[in-house]
Amino acid sequence: MQTHSTQDASAQSFAQLGNMVLKTEADKILDICVGAQRNGAHDMSGREIQQRYEFLYGKRIDSGAVSARVNALILAGRLRRSSIARTCSVTGRDIYPVLVLMAQTRLVE
């Protein structure tokens, strides 16, 4: 006898959707970084990524969400944090930007 309810099925579907949304945001952020580097940018700050994301997708993304996705991409080896600080073009603060590993840039082409 099966004891799954509609509520259980809905909760499971929602959890799966959450993972897909997170993956989609991470993919979009990686695409933004790859595109910037292809167009001459060496690296990007979190706020620069946030600004570009909002421009391209026409919707707000919280800086905490950008930071979480960037950290996940770093842990996955798809981005790396620079050891050289520079000034963020959005905030004017000194930051350690992220960049796409060159092998990743070639794979996306």
Secondary structure by P-SEA (a helix, b strand, c coil): cccccaaaaaaaaaaaaaaaaaaaaaaaaaaaaaaaaaaccccccaaaaaaaaaaaacbbbbaaaaaaaaaaaaaaccbbbbcbbbbbcccccccccccccaaaaaaac
